[in-house]
Amino acid sequence: MPALDKKNGQTPDSPCDLGVYVHVPFCGNACDYCAFYKEQPRREQIDAWLDGIEKELALLPFPRKAATCYIGGGTPGVLTAQDLEKLCRMLQKANGGNAFDEWSVELAPATVKRDKVEVLRSLGVNRLSMGVQSFDEATLKILGRRHSPAQVRRAYDLMRQAGFDNINFDLIFSIPTEAPDRWQNDLREAIALAPEHLSAYCLILEEDAPLLQRLHNKDCLSEKNPDREAALYLETWQTLADADYRQYEVANHARDGKRCRHNLNTWQMHDWLGYGPAAASQCFGKRFCNPSNLKIWLENLSRERLFHIDEETLSREQLFTDALVFGLRLNGGISLAGTAKRFLGTTDIPATLLDFIEDLREESYLDDVVPAGTLALSPRGMLVADAVACELLRRLDACCEKSKSSHNER
Ligand code: SF4
């Protein structure tokens, strides 16, 4: 079985992209559906965070040239043009002066200003992702977003004027209390603007999010139901396909050549390094996470120390299973022999997995269109991709436990 190359952080038989993620933990406003860790954007905190990123980049240098970079949050747009310039220059330096092939920045519509998008473009950022969520005032209000549809259009114009030709919109559907035609109208508005990429997410009501409490109080939760969600998914996929957006993941659709390489790299179990509070990494055969606390993150960096939580060494079986789980969400699916070879060092597919695939076929959850030897879900299977992934994990875990105990008995 090939060993992990600790120096490069990658398996020698599988040269792959290195992705870099930078987490900006500041939000000027807390959206009602969001349970993520965030801090108020105060000047001294932002300065301390920028210094922290510089230290962290020095303490955890990229083991090789990074191909993609994604600055997300939080709300990166709360940074000024000068902050963004400083951050981008640090990242360029950390990449040995090399350009990232794909360099994305998330921007909330209300934070988009001409000077910010111009500085990002001039420094080599080539993809922007905008948290539009909806073009409907009432829906934005339910979600607790503080931007208006007019701000979305203005922000989009500024991005285009600055020269960006790769823009994503994040949109959310299945929101309790929404009008029946709200989602179709949103899709129509988004398509009319013609961004290169559209991410359409079904609203997840997080336990700690204020929206859940509000809906409880108004007794509106019964309006969310799985059949309606399934119908909305199918409607979304069809509408976007008709408008020449090719779906490549359950929630992601792109024009040709505009799929998000950074996210694909992560889903395909390649390597990524995360910087900033709450950022996660997978590299050097390990997975680890920074604390979701600006103060603790900064305290450790001030002592020239990296402090990671939830650190685990990844086994090849674990990587194999995770690659399958993420592969289930991809339209192109995942090559069974290729993945087994890459992680397990053999093209033999575990019998438990072959049995599982047969069960999926019987349920019509498998796509017949993809090449033989590829595990890919049909649209019917995609609708239940998370449940399929849970069942896959359960069966492979049970199989591992069984082989461990028979090994111990020998
Ligand atoms: S959804 Fe995004 S912008 Fe809104 S509070 Fe959460 S992290 Fe901040």
Residues whose N, C-alpha, C, O or C-beta is under 5 A from the ligand:
A	BS01	SF4	C27 N29 A30 C31 C34 F36 G73 G74 T75
